[in-house]
Amino acid sequence: MSASTEQQHQPIVTGVDFVCVPTQDFERATEFYGTVLGLEQSARWGDMPAAEFETGDLTIAVMQSDAFGQQFRPHGVPIALRVEDIEVAKATLAERGVTFVAAFDSGVCHQAIFTDPDGNALSLHQRYAPRT
């Protein structure tokens, strides 16, 4: 295999640094991700209405869409948030005002779907069986 062929097969992407979650109300979103979900806010984007929250292996960057020249559109497909015990996590979030819209067992994991105040889909995810 030539050097140029080897370069073509090298991965370009080596990981995911963060995922952006749009909001219409930055203060409300900051309260939800920081207080309700209990995620650590690790960074603020200067004076812009955007902040980063840590989940352990993926950063969620909450950003007010209009401040970045974008039209607000909520994520419709959930970001899966790993939890150790889905029943405990569901109960805790329910006490904090979160309403779950669906729950299911996929055969390898339990999931419980909910939305943030802007309608962005999120899910609690607890894997109980290895990937096949």
ChimeraX commands (.cxc) that place a marker at each C-alpha (Angstrom):
marker #1 position 0.00,0.00,0.00 radius 0.5
marker #1 position 1.45,3.38,-0.96 radius 0.5
marker #1 position 1.79,6.27,1.49 radius 0.5
marker #1 position -1.02,8.20,-0.23 radius 0.5
marker #1 position -3.31,5.15,-0.06 radius 0.5
marker #1 position -2.55,4.76,3.65 radius 0.5
marker #1 position -3.41,8.43,4.22 radius 0.5
marker #1 position -6.76,7.94,2.48 radius 0.5
marker #1 position -7.65,5.20,4.97 radius 0.5
marker #1 position -6.60,7.11,8.07 radius 0.5
marker #1 position -9.56,8.37,10.06 radius 0.5
marker #1 position -10.13,12.07,9.69 radius 0.5
marker #1 position -12.34,12.35,12.76 radius 0.5
marker #1 position -10.75,11.24,16.03 radius 0.5
marker #1 position -13.56,12.02,18.46 radius 0.5
marker #1 position -16.45,14.33,19.32 radius 0.5
marker #1 position -15.59,17.39,21.40 radius 0.5
marker #1 position -19.09,18.76,21.95 radius 0.5
marker #1 position -22.63,18.79,20.67 radius 0.5
marker #1 position -24.61,22.03,20.38 radius 0.5
marker #1 position -28.08,22.29,21.86 radius 0.5
marker #1 position -30.11,25.32,20.76 radius 0.5
marker #1 position -32.13,27.46,23.11 radius 0.5
marker #1 position -34.45,30.44,22.89 radius 0.5
marker #1 position -33.79,31.43,26.51 radius 0.5
marker #1 position -30.20,31.03,27.64 radius 0.5
marker #1 position -30.83,31.70,31.35 radius 0.5
marker #1 position -33.63,29.13,31.49 radius 0.5
marker #1 position -31.49,26.57,29.63 radius 0.5
marker #1 position -28.53,27.21,31.95 radius 0.5
marker #1 position -30.78,26.59,34.95 radius 0.5
marker #1 position -32.07,23.35,33.42 radius 0.5
marker #1 position -28.73,21.84,32.42 radius 0.5
marker #1 position -26.89,23.08,35.51 radius 0.5
marker #1 position -29.46,22.68,38.27 radius 0.5
marker #1 position -32.13,20.25,37.07 radius 0.5
marker #1 position -29.73,17.84,35.33 radius 0.5
marker #1 position -26.91,18.68,37.75 radius 0.5
marker #1 position -24.25,19.03,35.05 radius 0.5
marker #1 position -21.08,21.01,35.75 radius 0.5
marker #1 position -20.81,24.23,33.74 radius 0.5
marker #1 position -17.21,24.20,32.54 radius 0.5
marker #1 position -17.08,27.22,30.24 radius 0.5
marker #1 position -18.92,30.32,29.14 radius 0.5
marker #1 position -18.45,31.69,25.63 radius 0.5
marker #1 position -17.36,35.20,26.63 radius 0.5
marker #1 position -20.30,37.60,26.63 radius 0.5
marker #1 position -22.28,35.42,24.22 radius 0.5
marker #1 position -25.32,33.49,25.51 radius 0.5
marker #1 position -23.63,30.09,25.36 radius 0.5
marker #1 position -22.10,27.75,27.92 radius 0.5
marker #1 position -20.66,24.26,28.09 radius 0.5
marker #1 position -21.85,21.52,30.43 radius 0.5
marker #1 position -19.92,18.32,31.12 radius 0.5
marker #1 position -21.50,14.85,31.00 radius 0.5
marker #1 position -18.35,12.82,31.62 radius 0.5
marker #1 position -17.38,12.04,28.04 radius 0.5
marker #1 position -19.27,14.57,25.93 radius 0.5
marker #1 position -19.69,18.30,26.40 radius 0.5
marker #1 position -23.12,19.80,25.78 radius 0.5
marker #1 position -22.79,23.36,24.47 radius 0.5
marker #1 position -26.04,25.24,25.08 radius 0.5
marker #1 position -26.31,28.25,22.80 radius 0.5
marker #1 position -29.02,30.81,22.19 radius 0.5
marker #1 position -29.67,30.42,18.48 radius 0.5
marker #1 position -30.58,33.99,17.54 radius 0.5
marker #1 position -27.40,35.40,19.09 radius 0.5
marker #1 position -25.44,33.32,16.56 radius 0.5
marker #1 position -27.58,34.30,13.57 radius 0.5
marker #1 position -29.44,31.01,13.48 radius 0.5
marker #1 position -33.13,30.19,13.51 radius 0.5
marker #1 position -34.14,28.19,16.57 radius 0.5
marker #1 position -35.08,24.57,15.86 radius 0.5
marker #1 position -35.10,22.03,18.70 radius 0.5
marker #1 position -33.38,18.66,18.34 radius 0.5
marker #1 position -36.02,16.02,17.70 radius 0.5
marker #1 position -33.80,12.98,18.18 radius 0.5
marker #1 position -32.63,12.48,21.77 radius 0.5
marker #1 position -29.13,12.86,23.10 radius 0.5
marker #1 position -28.67,9.78,25.31 radius 0.5
marker #1 position -27.37,10.64,28.77 radius 0.5
marker #1 position -25.74,7.67,30.53 radius 0.5
marker #1 position -26.99,6.89,34.04 radius 0.5
marker #1 position -26.11,4.13,36.51 radius 0.5
marker #1 position -29.68,3.48,37.67 radius 0.5
marker #1 position -32.45,4.66,35.38 radius 0.5
marker #1 position -35.22,4.33,37.98 radius 0.5
marker #1 position -33.35,6.48,40.50 radius 0.5
marker #1 position -32.47,9.03,37.81 radius 0.5
marker #1 position -36.08,9.18,36.58 radius 0.5
marker #1 position -37.40,9.67,40.11 radius 0.5
marker #1 position -34.87,12.41,40.84 radius 0.5
marker #1 position -35.65,14.30,37.65 radius 0.5
marker #1 position -39.40,13.87,38.14 radius 0.5
marker #1 position -39.01,15.50,41.57 radius 0.5
marker #1 position -37.28,18.39,39.79 radius 0.5
marker #1 position -40.20,18.85,37.41 radius 0.5
marker #1 position -39.13,16.77,34.40 radius 0.5
marker #1 position -41.93,14.97,32.55 radius 0.5
marker #1 position -41.05,11.80,30.66 radius 0.5
marker #1 position -42.78,11.24,27.34 radius 0.5
marker #1 position -41.70,7.65,26.63 radius 0.5
marker #1 position -39.75,4.77,28.14 radius 0.5
marker #1 position -38.64,1.50,26.66 radius 0.5
marker #1 position -36.35,-1.50,26.92 radius 0.5
marker #1 position -34.40,-2.15,23.71 radius 0.5
marker #1 position -33.15,-5.56,24.77 radius 0.5
marker #1 position -29.74,-4.18,25.75 radius 0.5
marker #1 position -30.65,-0.94,27.50 radius 0.5
marker #1 position -33.40,1.01,29.24 radius 0.5
marker #1 position -34.24,4.50,27.99 radius 0.5
marker #1 position -36.54,7.22,29.22 radius 0.5
marker #1 position -37.24,10.14,26.87 radius 0.5
marker #1 position -37.89,13.73,27.97 radius 0.5
marker #1 position -37.32,17.25,26.68 radius 0.5
marker #1 position -35.57,20.32,27.96 radius 0.5
marker #1 position -37.58,23.58,28.32 radius 0.5
marker #1 position -37.00,24.36,24.62 radius 0.5
marker #1 position -38.26,21.00,23.41 radius 0.5
marker #1 position -34.84,19.47,22.70 radius 0.5
marker #1 position -35.12,15.69,23.04 radius 0.5
marker #1 position -32.98,13.98,25.68 radius 0.5
marker #1 position -33.00,10.50,27.12 radius 0.5
marker #1 position -31.73,8.73,30.16 radius 0.5
marker #1 position -29.83,5.65,29.03 radius 0.5
marker #1 position -28.79,2.63,31.09 radius 0.5
marker #1 position -27.10,-0.21,29.25 radius 0.5
marker #1 position -27.46,-3.60,30.97 radius 0.5
marker #1 position -26.14,-5.96,28.28 radius 0.5
marker #1 position -23.05,-5.85,26.10 radius 0.5
marker #1 position -23.25,-4.70,22.50 radius 0.5
marker #1 position -23.47,-7.61,20.09 radius 0.5
marker link #1:1,2 radius 0.2
marker link #1:2,3 radius 0.2
marker link #1:3,4 radius 0.2
marker link #1:4,5 radius 0.2
marker link #1:5,6 radius 0.2
marker link #1:6,7 radius 0.2
marker link #1:7,8 radius 0.2
marker link #1:8,9 radius 0.2
marker link #1:9,10 radius 0.2
marker link #1:10,11 radius 0.2
marker link #1:11,12 radius 0.2
marker link #1:12,13 radius 0.2
marker link #1:13,14 radius 0.2
marker link #1:14,15 radius 0.2
marker link #1:15,16 radius 0.2
marker link #1:16,17 radius 0.2
marker link #1:17,18 radius 0.2
marker link #1:18,19 radius 0.2
marker link #1:19,20 radius 0.2
marker link #1:20,21 radius 0.2
marker link #1:21,22 radius 0.2
marker link #1:22,23 radius 0.2
marker link #1:23,24 radius 0.2
marker link #1:24,25 radius 0.2
marker link #1:25,26 radius 0.2
marker link #1:26,27 radius 0.2
marker link #1:27,28 radius 0.2
marker link #1:28,29 radius 0.2
marker link #1:29,30 radius 0.2
marker link #1:30,31 radius 0.2
marker link #1:31,32 radius 0.2
marker link #1:32,33 radius 0.2
marker link #1:33,34 radius 0.2
marker link #1:34,35 radius 0.2
marker link #1:35,36 radius 0.2
marker link #1:36,37 radius 0.2
marker link #1:37,38 radius 0.2
marker link #1:38,39 radius 0.2
marker link #1:39,40 radius 0.2
marker link #1:40,41 radius 0.2
marker link #1:41,42 radius 0.2
marker link #1:42,43 radius 0.2
marker link #1:43,44 radius 0.2
marker link #1:44,45 radius 0.2
marker link #1:45,46 radius 0.2
marker link #1:46,47 radius 0.2
marker link #1:47,48 radius 0.2
marker link #1:48,49 radius 0.2
marker link #1:49,50 radius 0.2
marker link #1:50,51 radius 0.2
marker link #1:51,52 radius 0.2
marker link #1:52,53 radius 0.2
marker link #1:53,54 radius 0.2
marker link #1:54,55 radius 0.2
marker link #1:55,56 radius 0.2
marker link #1:56,57 radius 0.2
marker link #1:57,58 radius 0.2
marker link #1:58,59 radius 0.2
marker link #1:59,60 radius 0.2
marker link #1:60,61 radius 0.2
marker link #1:61,62 radius 0.2
marker link #1:62,63 radius 0.2
marker link #1:63,64 radius 0.2
marker link #1:64,65 radius 0.2
marker link #1:65,66 radius 0.2
marker link #1:66,67 radius 0.2
marker link #1:67,68 radius 0.2
marker link #1:68,69 radius 0.2
marker link #1:69,70 radius 0.2
marker link #1:70,71 radius 0.2
marker link #1:71,72 radius 0.2
marker link #1:72,73 radius 0.2
marker link #1:73,74 radius 0.2
marker link #1:74,75 radius 0.2
marker link #1:75,76 radius 0.2
marker link #1:76,77 radius 0.2
marker link #1:77,78 radius 0.2
marker link #1:78,79 radius 0.2
marker link #1:79,80 radius 0.2
marker link #1:80,81 radius 0.2
marker link #1:81,82 radius 0.2
marker link #1:82,83 radius 0.2
marker link #1:83,84 radius 0.2
marker link #1:84,85 radius 0.2
marker link #1:85,86 radius 0.2
marker link #1:86,87 radius 0.2
marker link #1:87,88 radius 0.2
marker link #1:88,89 radius 0.2
marker link #1:89,90 radius 0.2
marker link #1:90,91 radius 0.2
marker link #1:91,92 radius 0.2
marker link #1:92,93 radius 0.2
marker link #1:93,94 radius 0.2
marker link #1:94,95 radius 0.2
marker link #1:95,96 radius 0.2
marker link #1:96,97 radius 0.2
marker link #1:97,98 radius 0.2
marker link #1:98,99 radius 0.2
marker link #1:99,100 radius 0.2
marker link #1:100,101 radius 0.2
marker link #1:101,102 radius 0.2
marker link #1:102,103 radius 0.2
marker link #1:103,104 radius 0.2
marker link #1:104,105 radius 0.2
marker link #1:105,106 radius 0.2
marker link #1:106,107 radius 0.2
marker link #1:107,108 radius 0.2
marker link #1:108,109 radius 0.2
marker link #1:109,110 radius 0.2
marker link #1:110,111 radius 0.2
marker link #1:111,112 radius 0.2
marker link #1:112,113 radius 0.2
marker link #1:113,114 radius 0.2
marker link #1:114,115 radius 0.2
marker link #1:115,116 radius 0.2
marker link #1:116,117 radius 0.2
marker link #1:117,118 radius 0.2
marker link #1:118,119 radius 0.2
marker link #1:119,120 radius 0.2
marker link #1:120,121 radius 0.2
marker link #1:121,122 radius 0.2
marker link #1:122,123 radius 0.2
marker link #1:123,124 radius 0.2
marker link #1:124,125 radius 0.2
marker link #1:125,126 radius 0.2
marker link #1:126,127 radius 0.2
marker link #1:127,128 radius 0.2
marker link #1:128,129 radius 0.2
marker link #1:129,130 radius 0.2
marker link #1:130,131 radius 0.2
marker link #1:131,132 radius 0.2
view
